Amino acid sequence: MQIHDAAFLASNTRLDACPPPTLPEYAFIGRSNVGKSSLINMLTGQKALAKTSSTPGKTQLINHFLINKNWYLVDLPGYGYAKVSKVARAQWGKMINFYLRNRENLTCLFVLLDSRLPPQAVDLEFMEMLGTQGIPFVMVFTKADKQSATRTRQLIDAYLEKMSAIWDELPRHFITSAESKEGREEILGFIGKINQQLAETPENP
């Protein structure tokens, strides 16, 4: 799939203020400073579609982008550490959880994980919550260019082994780099295939 049009639509804190749930929606989330905005910009081919910052916790709203005029890309606030108050983190948590549980057109959640780190408890707990609530998601390992491919594979295998202890079937995973554009074709192809399947599925009478 090629992205030829990407436009910012709206930022919201309330689900009922989000764009109408009439198109497939793919949301991106991860711990603060995992490289989410850089990955979104790489996928869409635009340098500043999502705002990047060296300060963790920059994204504080539910940000909707319209891609190719036929699907939504959503940039969600990060979870975990950020230089904000406990009250603000709690508000983000409530907002994110409400969105994930109730956004009817949410097709898949992309959970971003830093490929340079061993399995993190906060990530494992978040993904376990997604599985418990039946929220479809895939794992996206970021910053693969920051170390050797061998080291990246070792850490990813450690993640998968850790998850195998409680998961009967592991979610799909992608390896990415915003710098080298590794994983771009795979992720866009994955989204394009789902969109095609949805378009070919007849609506329920």
C-alpha atoms as a printed R data frame, in Angstrom:
    type eleno elety resid chain resno       x       y      z
1   ATOM     1    CA   MET     A     1   0.000   0.000  0.000
2   ATOM     2    CA   GLN     A     2   1.189   3.483 -0.873
3   ATOM     3    CA   ILE     A     3   0.242   6.517  1.202
4   ATOM     4    CA   HIS     A     4  -0.485   9.430 -1.102
5   ATOM     5    CA   ASP     A     5  -2.534  11.564  1.248
6   ATOM     6    CA   ALA     A     6  -2.235  12.088  5.013
7   ATOM     7    CA   ALA     A     7  -4.016  14.884  6.835
8   ATOM     8    CA   PHE     A     8  -4.502  15.843 10.452
9   ATOM     9    CA   LEU     A     9  -8.186  15.839 11.441
10  ATOM    10    CA   ALA     A    10  -8.629  16.516 15.145
11  ATOM    11    CA   SER     A    11  -7.297  16.209 18.697
12  ATOM    12    CA   ASN     A    12  -9.674  15.189 21.459
13  ATOM    13    CA   THR     A    13  -9.924  13.999 25.028
14  ATOM    14    CA   ARG     A    14 -13.461  12.617 24.618
15  ATOM    15    CA   LEU     A    15 -14.512   9.652 22.529
16  ATOM    16    CA   ASP     A    16 -17.778  11.282 21.474
17  ATOM    17    CA   ALA     A    17 -15.826  14.168 19.942
18  ATOM    18    CA   CYS     A    18 -13.674  11.922 17.746
19  ATOM    19    CA   PRO     A    19 -14.328  11.682 13.988
20  ATOM    20    CA   PRO     A    20 -17.327   9.508 13.024
21  ATOM    21    CA   PRO     A    21 -16.468   5.787 13.339
22  ATOM    22    CA   THR     A    22 -17.160   5.124  9.670
23  ATOM    23    CA   LEU     A    23 -13.668   4.064  8.560
24  ATOM    24    CA   PRO     A    24 -11.170   1.432  9.733
25  ATOM    25    CA   GLU     A    25  -8.995   2.819 12.521
26  ATOM    26    CA   TYR     A    26  -5.424   1.887 13.453
27  ATOM    27    CA   ALA     A    27  -4.051   3.337 16.684
28  ATOM    28    CA   PHE     A    28  -0.434   3.592 17.841
29  ATOM    29    CA   ILE     A    29   0.586   3.530 21.490
30  ATOM    30    CA   GLY     A    30   3.675   2.857 23.578
31  ATOM    31    CA   ARG     A    31   5.694   3.962 26.560
32  ATOM    32    CA   SER     A    32   6.880   7.546 26.527
33  ATOM    33    CA   ASN     A    33   9.973   8.105 24.371
34  ATOM    34    CA   VAL     A    34   9.578   4.856 22.431
35  ATOM    35    CA   GLY     A    35   9.730   6.723 19.107
36  ATOM    36    CA   LYS     A    36   6.032   6.721 18.279
37  ATOM    37    CA   SER     A    37   5.829  10.074 16.490
38  ATOM    38    CA   SER     A    38   8.955   9.330 14.451
39  ATOM    39    CA   LEU     A    39   7.497   5.977 13.401
40  ATOM    40    CA   ILE     A    40   4.188   7.550 12.355
41  ATOM    41    CA   ASN     A    41   6.026  10.162 10.303
42  ATOM    42    CA   MET     A    42   8.117   7.435  8.669
43  ATOM    43    CA   LEU     A    43   5.064   5.346  7.794
44  ATOM    44    CA   THR     A    44   3.181   8.281  6.284
45  ATOM    45    CA   GLY     A    45   6.214   9.739  4.523
46  ATOM    46    CA   GLN     A    46   5.776  13.111  6.195
47  ATOM    47    CA   LYS     A    47   8.445  14.641  8.404
48  ATOM    48    CA   ALA     A    48   6.134  16.528 10.742
49  ATOM    49    CA   LEU     A    49   2.698  14.905 10.613
50  ATOM    50    CA   ALA     A    50   3.046  13.753 14.219
51  ATOM    51    CA   LYS     A    51   4.891  16.092 16.563
52  ATOM    52    CA   THR     A    52   8.194  14.737 17.825
53  ATOM    53    CA   SER     A    53   9.984  15.868 20.945
54  ATOM    54    CA   SER     A    54  12.923  14.920 23.134
55  ATOM    55    CA   THR     A    55  10.611  15.391 26.120
56  ATOM    56    CA   PRO     A    56   8.663  12.219 27.077
57  ATOM    57    CA   GLY     A    57   4.906  12.635 27.261
58  ATOM    58    CA   LYS     A    58   4.547  15.143 24.416
59  ATOM    59    CA   THR     A    59   1.390  13.510 23.060
60  ATOM    60    CA   GLN     A    60  -1.452  14.226 25.471
61  ATOM    61    CA   LEU     A    61  -4.532  13.882 23.262
62  ATOM    62    CA   ILE     A    62  -6.212  11.403 20.948
63  ATOM    63    CA   ASN     A    63  -4.908  12.613 17.570
64  ATOM    64    CA   HIS     A    64  -6.709  11.507 14.416
65  ATOM    65    CA   PHE     A    65  -5.199  11.548 10.924
66  ATOM    66    CA   LEU     A    66  -7.058  10.660  7.720
67  ATOM    67    CA   ILE     A    67  -4.938   8.461  5.449
68  ATOM    68    CA   ASN     A    68  -5.706   8.077  1.728
69  ATOM    69    CA   LYS     A    69  -9.195   9.326  2.585
70  ATOM    70    CA   ASN     A    70 -10.209   5.783  3.537
71  ATOM    71    CA   TRP     A    71  -8.738   4.955  6.967
72  ATOM    72    CA   TYR     A    72  -7.796   6.622 10.233
73  ATOM    73    CA   LEU     A    73  -4.413   6.598 11.908
74  ATOM    74    CA   VAL     A    74  -4.548   7.514 15.610
75  ATOM    75    CA   ASP     A    75  -1.675   8.772 17.737
76  ATOM    76    CA   LEU     A    76  -2.447   7.970 21.379
77  ATOM    77    CA   PRO     A    77  -0.720   9.332 24.512
78  ATOM    78    CA   GLY     A    78   2.108   7.187 25.803
79  ATOM    79    CA   TYR     A    79   1.906   5.193 29.000
80  ATOM    80    CA   GLY     A    80   4.520   4.686 31.679
81  ATOM    81    CA   TYR     A    81   7.056   7.331 32.622
82  ATOM    82    CA   ALA     A    82   6.521  10.937 31.584
83  ATOM    83    CA   LYS     A    83   7.392  14.222 33.238
84  ATOM    84    CA   VAL     A    84   3.812  15.034 34.156
85  ATOM    85    CA   SER     A    85   1.833  14.917 37.365
86  ATOM    86    CA   LYS     A    86   0.229  11.760 38.727
87  ATOM    87    CA   VAL     A    87  -3.146  13.391 38.168
88  ATOM    88    CA   ALA     A    88  -2.377  13.953 34.480
89  ATOM    89    CA   ARG     A    89  -1.132  10.363 34.065
90  ATOM    90    CA   ALA     A    90  -4.315   9.069 35.684
91  ATOM    91    CA   GLN     A    91  -6.429  11.183 33.334
92  ATOM    92    CA   TRP     A    92  -4.509   9.883 30.332
93  ATOM    93    CA   GLY     A    93  -5.015   6.330 31.546
94  ATOM    94    CA   LYS     A    94  -8.765   6.746 31.862
95  ATOM    95    CA   MET     A    95  -8.974   8.413 28.456
96  ATOM    96    CA   ILE     A    96  -6.917   5.721 26.736
97  ATOM    97    CA   ASN     A    97  -8.757   2.820 28.393
98  ATOM    98    CA   PHE     A    98 -12.156   4.282 27.540
99  ATOM    99    CA   TYR     A    99 -11.072   4.766 23.934
100 ATOM   100    CA   LEU     A   100  -9.698   1.229 23.614
101 ATOM   101    CA   ARG     A   101 -12.802  -0.382 25.118
102 ATOM   102    CA   ASN     A   102 -15.404   1.666 23.283
103 ATOM   103    CA   ARG     A   103 -14.077   2.830 19.904
104 ATOM   104    CA   GLU     A   104 -16.191   0.589 17.706
105 ATOM   105    CA   ASN     A   105 -14.133   0.997 14.515
106 ATOM   106    CA   LEU     A   106 -10.753   0.343 16.171
107 ATOM   107    CA   THR     A   107  -9.392  -2.320 13.838
108 ATOM   108    CA   CYS     A   108  -5.962  -2.899 15.347
109 ATOM   109    CA   LEU     A   109  -3.741  -1.372 18.026
110 ATOM   110    CA   PHE     A   110  -0.014  -1.111 17.325
111 ATOM   111    CA   VAL     A   111   1.877  -1.461 20.616
112 ATOM   112    CA   LEU     A   112   5.347   0.043 20.271
113 ATOM   113    CA   LEU     A   113   8.254  -1.497 22.187
114 ATOM   114    CA   ASP     A   114  11.868  -0.326 22.313
115 ATOM   115    CA   SER     A   115  13.898  -3.094 20.668
116 ATOM   116    CA   ARG     A   116  16.971  -2.141 22.727
117 ATOM   117    CA   LEU     A   117  15.398  -3.112 26.044
118 ATOM   118    CA   PRO     A   118  14.642  -6.457 27.687
119 ATOM   119    CA   PRO     A   119  10.970  -7.218 28.448
120 ATOM   120    CA   GLN     A   120   9.490  -4.394 30.526
121 ATOM   121    CA   ALA     A   121   6.841  -5.146 33.146
122 ATOM   122    CA   VAL     A   122   4.704  -2.140 32.184
123 ATOM   123    CA   ASP     A   123   4.582  -3.316 28.541
124 ATOM   124    CA   LEU     A   124   3.804  -6.915 29.455
125 ATOM   125    CA   GLU     A   125   1.031  -5.832 31.810
126 ATOM   126    CA   PHE     A   126  -0.458  -3.507 29.206
127 ATOM   127    CA   MET     A   127  -0.535  -6.219 26.547
128 ATOM   128    CA   GLU     A   128  -1.998  -8.710 29.012
129 ATOM   129    CA   MET     A   129  -4.791  -6.217 29.668
130 ATOM   130    CA   LEU     A   130  -5.421  -5.948 25.921
131 ATOM   131    CA   GLY     A   131  -5.664  -9.712 25.638
132 ATOM   132    CA   THR     A   132  -8.027  -9.944 28.606
133 ATOM   133    CA   GLN     A   133 -10.330  -7.341 27.070
134 ATOM   134    CA   GLY     A   134 -10.145  -8.836 23.581
135 ATOM   135    CA   ILE     A   135  -8.594  -5.762 21.962
136 ATOM   136    CA   PRO     A   136  -6.765  -6.775 18.744
137 ATOM   137    CA   PHE     A   137  -3.135  -5.676 18.671
138 ATOM   138    CA   VAL     A   138   0.283  -6.296 17.173
139 ATOM   139    CA   MET     A   139   3.745  -5.612 18.589
140 ATOM   140    CA   VAL     A   140   6.044  -3.097 16.885
141 ATOM   141    CA   PHE     A   141   9.680  -3.092 17.952
142 ATOM   142    CA   THR     A   142  11.236   0.325 17.317
143 ATOM   143    CA   LYS     A   143  14.765   1.763 16.934
144 ATOM   144    CA   ALA     A   144  16.215  -1.398 15.390
145 ATOM   145    CA   ASP     A   145  18.951   0.682 13.740
146 ATOM   146    CA   LYS     A   146  20.449   1.564 17.137
147 ATOM   147    CA   GLN     A   147  22.101  -1.835 17.609
148 ATOM   148    CA   SER     A   148  23.092  -4.962 15.710
149 ATOM   149    CA   ALA     A   149  20.438  -7.136 14.107
150 ATOM   150    CA   THR     A   150  21.674 -10.032 16.244
151 ATOM   151    CA   ARG     A   151  21.132  -8.098 19.467
152 ATOM   152    CA   THR     A   152  17.698  -6.953 18.309
153 ATOM   153    CA   ARG     A   153  16.700 -10.540 17.569
154 ATOM   154    CA   GLN     A   154  17.954 -11.710 20.973
155 ATOM   155    CA   LEU     A   155  15.874  -9.131 22.849
156 ATOM   156    CA   ILE     A   156  12.759  -9.768 20.752
157 ATOM   157    CA   ASP     A   157  13.086 -13.502 21.329
158 ATOM   158    CA   ALA     A   158  13.331 -12.768 25.055
159 ATOM   159    CA   TYR     A   159  10.053 -10.835 24.824
160 ATOM   160    CA   LEU     A   160   8.314 -13.627 22.952
161 ATOM   161    CA   GLU     A   161   9.600 -16.254 25.377
162 ATOM   162    CA   LYS     A   162   8.378 -14.205 28.320
163 ATOM   163    CA   MET     A   163   4.934 -13.808 26.757
164 ATOM   164    CA   SER     A   164   4.708 -17.502 25.869
165 ATOM   165    CA   ALA     A   165   4.336 -18.242 29.563
166 ATOM   166    CA   ILE     A   166   0.814 -16.781 29.592
167 ATOM   167    CA   TRP     A   167  -0.218 -16.493 25.927
168 ATOM   168    CA   ASP     A   168  -1.558 -19.479 23.982
169 ATOM   169    CA   GLU     A   169  -0.959 -17.638 20.712
170 ATOM   170    CA   LEU     A   170   1.482 -14.772 20.392
171 ATOM   171    CA   PRO     A   171   0.465 -11.580 18.586
172 ATOM   172    CA   ARG     A   172   2.161 -10.719 15.325
173 ATOM   173    CA   HIS     A   173   5.259  -8.539 15.591
174 ATOM   174    CA   PHE     A   174   7.152  -6.131 13.351
175 ATOM   175    CA   ILE     A   175  10.722  -4.830 13.546
176 ATOM   176    CA   THR     A   176  11.090  -1.171 12.587
177 ATOM   177    CA   SER     A   177  13.425   1.786 12.309
178 ATOM   178    CA   ALA     A   178  12.281   5.341 11.670
179 ATOM   179    CA   GLU     A   179  15.779   6.108 10.349
180 ATOM   180    CA   SER     A   180  16.235   3.265  7.865
181 ATOM   181    CA   LYS     A   181  12.494   2.792  7.192
182 ATOM   182    CA   GLU     A   182  12.768  -0.872  8.106
183 ATOM   183    CA   GLY     A   183   9.321  -2.388  8.599
184 ATOM   184    CA   ARG     A   184   7.469   0.292  6.615
185 ATOM   185    CA   GLU     A   185   6.373  -1.948  3.759
186 ATOM   186    CA   GLU     A   186   5.423  -4.748  6.140
187 ATOM   187    CA   ILE     A   187   3.212  -2.570  8.357
188 ATOM   188    CA   LEU     A   188   1.538  -0.733  5.469
189 ATOM   189    CA   GLY     A   189   1.012  -4.050  3.697
190 ATOM   190    CA   PHE     A   190  -0.582  -5.464  6.851
191 ATOM   191    CA   ILE     A   191  -2.958  -2.488  7.092
192 ATOM   192    CA   GLY     A   192  -3.719  -2.589  3.377
193 ATOM   193    CA   LYS     A   193  -4.585  -6.289  3.515
194 ATOM   194    CA   ILE     A   194  -6.986  -5.783  6.416
195 ATOM   195    CA   ASN     A   195  -8.628  -2.811  4.689
196 ATOM   196    CA   GLN     A   196  -9.106  -4.902  1.559
197 ATOM   197    CA   GLN     A   197 -10.654  -7.730  3.556
198 ATOM   198    CA   LEU     A   198 -13.023  -5.294  5.261
199 ATOM   199    CA   ALA     A   199 -14.012  -3.779  1.925
200 ATOM   200    CA   GLU     A   200 -14.772  -7.227  0.515
201 ATOM   201    CA   THR     A   201 -16.839  -8.292  3.519
202 ATOM   202    CA   PRO     A   202 -20.540  -7.737  2.873
203 ATOM   203    CA   GLU     A   203 -22.333  -5.655  5.470
204 ATOM   204    CA   ASN     A   204 -24.687  -7.435  7.812
205 ATOM   205    CA   PRO     A   205 -28.335  -7.047  6.775
